[in-house]
Structures are given as C-alpha cells and as structure tokens.
Amino acid sequence: MQLHLPTVIFGSSALGNLYEAPSVEQKLAITREWLACGESPTVIDSAGKYGAGLALEAIGNNLRAFDADPDEVLISNKLGWVRTPLTTPEPTFEPGAWVDIEHDAVQRISGQGILDCWEQGLELLGAPYQPQLVSVHDPDEYLAAATDDEDRQRRIENLFDAYDSLLELRDQGVVRAVGVGSKDWRVAQLVAQRVSLDWVMLANSLTIYTHPQELLDWIATLHDQNTSIINSAVFNAGFLVGGRFFDYRVPSPEAPADQPLFAWRASFLQLCQQHSVVPAAACVQFALSPPQVASVALNTSRPERVADCVELGRTRVPNEFWIDAKTTGLIADDYPYLPS
C-alpha cells in the first residue's frame, strides 16, 4: 500500500524528556503547533522507548486537550520496549538520555512481546487515539547486542516473529501500515527482504554528509515496490548544523579519525554562508531530493520552531549551491538528483 504522507512529519522524543524536561505547558504548545502548522493529516512519530512511554502519554493527553479529530492525526508507534517500575536512581535502558522520568523500560521483541508493547501503547495514548503505523524499534541495535552467532540467529527469529504479529494486526485492519526504522539501513534491508513492508524509515543514512550509491539503489527498488520512505536524523544527530553529537556520539576535533568530519562541516557552513543558504534547509532539501523519499521526520523541543521545521520542507535551495557542493566534494559529484 502506498502511504500518502506530508512532507514533514513530527518526532516526539522531546515529549519523552530527551536530554531535558519541558514543562507540561511547553509540551502542550508543541502539540498545538503540530496541529496548526502541519499538513493534513498531522503525522506524529513516537515510541514506547521515548521516556519509557511518557511521550505517548503526553501525545494522548495533549490531543484530547485540543479535541483533535482522530481522523486528522496519524500516529506511528515504534514497538519493542515496555514500561516497567523504576527501581534504580535513573532508568537502566538508556542512562543519561531521559530526564525526570518516573519509569524504566525493558525490551520485548518476540511474537507475543511486540503485542504486549502494542497493548501498552494503546493504554498510554488512551481513547480515541490509536497508532496506525507500527514497526519494530531499532532492530539493528537488537541484533548488534547478540553475544555470538547462535544468539544472533535466535534474535533474528524473534524479530521476524514480532513482524508476523504486526502483519496480523495489519491483515485484521487494526493498523494501516507496517514498517521498519533503523540507523543501519542494511538491517532495514534485511527486514524488507522477508517482510512485506509499507514504509521504511532511514536514520543517519541518507544525508547531505553520507549518501552511498548502494543505498540510493535500494530506495529506488523500494519505490518500485510501492514502499514509502521516510528520512530522519538528516542532520546526523545535529552535528551538521553545529551540534555536539554526530550519530549519537560526541566527536573530538583532536581525534585524527574525527578531523575530516570537522573539516567537512566547516566547509559546508562556509558554503552556506557564501550562498545565503540556511544550513538546516540544505540538509532537509538534500534529504528530500531523491524522488522516492516521501517525508522527512523533524524534531524540536521548542514550540516556536515547529513552523520553521515545516518551512524547511518548502525552502528552495539554489542550484548554484548544489553545483558548488559537488565541485568542492561536499556531496558526491555523481549524485543524480541535484541540481534539479
């Protein structure tokens, strides 16, 4: 099934207190801006892992506060973690990432485990809202945690048992679409080889900084199969536009392996200044440039920035910028979709 998605969909990790704890009023304001600024339907990407379910709770509470029409909101829930009591000074599932949350979370990826995640997600959101897009959360991390080949094979079986359960929900008409999201696109490809997917979410994989030809070839194949593609983490976790984190780690300008990364960013920001291009707009427009990409997922903890996120999906970057980016080696000179 070909999904019809808006150009910009909204990530919700801020509502789960990722790195900071926005107030209830701030979270309400973020949700209000999603509903006001986004295209219809408003698409919200969430997960049971975000704040151990806190984001899902906030989404449901906020949508009810604004009496949002369930038919005008499309919620994605990435499944694989269930809320549990917090018995330690801080959560064990991602220490240091989630601030002021009152629960812990444990991973459950299996045929029954993923249904437990689904049921808990329904409870956390609350009526009348229900996720219509579902997936297994970070299958790459789940497989990478294998201790040996035998454990990896067991995890692969658990992963596909989980997908069998999600496909049954789709076949029953309980959900509209089943997908996969992964930081390692090759694991998403592994899933797609065995599962009839409706959508694929890429993370840190197809950006202005990294865009391997083999990935471009694969997304062309997905498009031929009517699989929608959502591009996320298009700033490589914020580093490309000046942030500290690159793909969820903090690189060092003193480390020889990281020096090319800092050199690339300096050249990129200089080129943006030269052409009067907003760096974030260049990142987003590059992420949307393959015709197979339907949407980008953008995330902000600041209500006043939501409209800016939507505008990034509409901003035109001049061809001269792309030509110079190729000439200087910032993007591959044989990248086929720019300039246009």
Residue pairs with C-beta under 8 A, 6 or more apart in sequence:
1 176
1 177
1 198
1 226
2 226
2 228
3 133
3 176
3 177
3 198
3 199
3 228
3 294
5 43
5 74
5 228
5 230
5 294
5 295
6 38
6 39
6 40
6 41
6 42
6 43
6 295
7 39
7 288
7 295
7 296
7 310
7 313
7 314
8 38
8 39
8 295
8 296
8 297
8 298
8 309
8 310
8 312
8 313
9 38
9 43
9 44
9 45
9 76
9 230
9 295
9 296
9 297
9 298
10 34
10 38
10 42
10 43
10 44
10 45
10 297
10 298
10 299
10 306
10 309
11 45
11 232
11 297
11 298
11 299
12 44
12 45
12 46
12 50
12 55
12 58
12 59
12 299
13 47
13 50
13 51
13 55
13 299
14 20
14 22
14 27
14 30
14 55
14 299
14 300
14 301
15 22
15 27
15 30
15 31
15 46
15 50
15 51
15 54
15 55
15 58
15 59
15 62
16 46
16 49
16 50
16 51
16 52
16 53
16 54
16 55
16 58
16 98
16 101
17 51
17 54
17 98
17 99
17 100
17 101
18 50
18 51
18 97
18 98
18 99
18 301
19 97
19 99
20 99
20 301
21 99
21 100
22 30
22 301
26 301
26 303
27 58
27 62
28 62
28 65
29 303
30 300
30 301
30 302
30 303
30 306
31 58
31 59
31 62
31 63
31 65
31 66
32 62
32 66
32 303
33 303
33 304
33 306
33 307
34 42
34 44
34 306
35 42
35 66
35 68
35 73
37 306
37 307
37 309
37 310
38 310
39 310
40 72
41 71
41 72
41 73
41 74
42 68
42 72
42 73
42 74
43 73
43 74
43 75
43 76
43 133
43 295
44 59
44 73
44 74
44 75
44 76
45 76
45 78
45 201
45 230
45 232
45 297
46 55
46 56
46 59
46 75
46 76
46 77
46 78
46 131
47 55
47 56
47 77
47 78
47 79
47 80
47 81
47 137
48 56
48 77
48 78
48 79
48 80
48 81
48 82
48 83
48 105
48 117
48 120
48 121
48 124
48 137
49 78
49 80
49 81
49 93
49 94
49 105
49 137
49 138
50 56
51 98
51 101
52 81
52 83
52 84
52 86
52 91
52 93
52 98
52 101
52 103
52 104
52 105
53 83
53 103
53 105
53 120
53 121
53 124
54 98
54 101
54 102
54 103
56 77
56 121
56 124
56 125
57 124
57 125
57 126
59 75
59 125
59 129
60 124
60 125
60 126
60 129
61 126
63 73
63 129
64 126
64 129
70 128
70 129
70 130
73 129
74 132
74 133
74 176
75 125
75 129
75 130
75 131
75 132
75 133
76 131
76 132
76 133
76 134
76 135
76 179
77 118
77 121
77 125
77 131
77 133
77 134
78 134
78 135
78 136
78 137
78 138
78 181
79 114
79 117
79 118
79 121
79 134
79 135
79 136
79 137
79 162
79 166
80 107
80 108
80 109
80 113
80 114
80 117
80 136
80 137
80 138
80 139
80 142
80 162
81 93
81 105
81 106
81 107
81 108
81 117
81 137
82 105
82 106
82 108
82 113
82 116
82 117
82 120
83 103
83 104
83 105
83 120
83 124
84 103
84 104
84 105
84 106
85 103
85 104
86 101
86 102
86 103
86 104
87 104
88 104
90 96
91 98
91 101
91 103
91 104
91 105
92 104
93 104
93 105
93 106
93 107
107 142
108 114
108 116
108 117
109 136
109 139
109 142
109 155
109 158
109 159
109 162
110 158
110 161
110 162
111 158
111 161
111 162
111 164
111 165
112 165
113 158
113 162
114 136
114 162
114 165
114 166
115 165
118 131
118 134
118 165
118 169
121 131
122 130
122 131
125 131
131 175
132 175
132 176
132 177
133 175
133 176
133 177
133 178
133 179
133 198
133 199
134 166
134 169
134 175
134 177
134 178
134 179
135 166
135 178
135 179
135 180
135 181
135 199
135 201
136 142
136 159
136 162
136 163
136 166
136 180
136 191
137 181
138 181
138 182
138 183
139 159
139 180
139 182
139 187
139 188
139 191
140 182
140 183
140 184
140 187
140 188
141 183
142 155
142 159
143 152
143 155
143 156
143 159
143 187
144 184
145 155
146 152
146 154
146 155
159 191
160 194
160 195
163 178
163 191
163 194
163 195
166 175
166 178
167 178
167 195
167 196
169 175
169 178
170 176
170 177
170 178
170 198
176 198
177 198
177 199
178 195
178 196
178 197
178 198
178 199
179 197
179 198
179 199
179 200
179 201
179 228
179 230
180 188
180 191
180 192
180 195
180 197
180 199
180 200
180 201
181 188
181 200
181 201
181 202
181 203
181 230
181 232
182 188
182 191
182 201
182 202
182 203
183 203
183 204
183 205
183 233
183 247
183 248
184 205
185 202
185 205
185 206
185 215
185 218
188 200
188 201
188 202
189 218
191 197
192 200
192 222
192 227
197 227
198 227
198 228
199 227
199 228
199 229
199 230
200 219
200 222
200 227
200 228
200 229
200 230
201 229
201 230
201 231
201 232
201 297
202 215
202 219
202 229
202 230
202 231
202 232
203 232
203 233
204 210
204 233
204 236
204 237
204 247
205 215
205 233
206 215
206 216
206 219
206 231
206 234
206 287
206 290
206 293
207 233
207 234
207 235
207 236
207 240
207 283
207 286
207 287
208 234
208 240
208 268
208 282
208 283
208 286
208 287
208 325
208 330
208 331
209 236
209 240
209 264
210 236
211 286
211 331
211 332
211 335
213 332
213 334
216 290
216 336
219 229
219 290
219 292
219 293
220 290
220 292
222 229
222 292
223 229
223 291
223 292
228 294
228 295
229 290
229 292
229 293
229 294
230 293
230 294
230 295
230 296
230 297
231 287
231 288
231 293
231 295
231 296
231 297
232 296
232 297
233 247
233 297
234 283
234 284
234 286
234 287
234 296
234 298
235 241
235 243
235 280
235 283
236 246
236 247
237 243
237 245
237 246
237 247
237 248
238 244
238 245
239 245
239 246
239 247
239 251
239 261
239 265
240 265
240 268
240 279
240 283
241 279
241 280
241 283
242 265
242 269
242 279
244 250
246 261
251 258
251 261
251 262
252 258
253 259
253 262
264 330
267 328
267 330
268 279
268 282
268 325
268 330
269 279
271 277
271 321
271 324
271 325
271 328
271 330
272 278
272 279
272 282
272 321
274 324
275 318
275 320
275 321
275 324
277 317
277 318
277 321
278 312
278 315
280 312
281 312
281 315
281 317
282 317
282 321
284 296
284 298
284 312
284 313
284 315
285 312
285 315
285 316
285 317
286 331
286 338
287 293
287 296
288 296
288 313
289 337
289 338
289 340
290 337
291 337
296 313
298 309
298 312
298 313
300 306
300 308
300 309
319 338
319 339
319 340
322 331
322 338
322 339
323 339
325 331
325 338
326 332
326 333
326 335
326 338
327 333
331 338
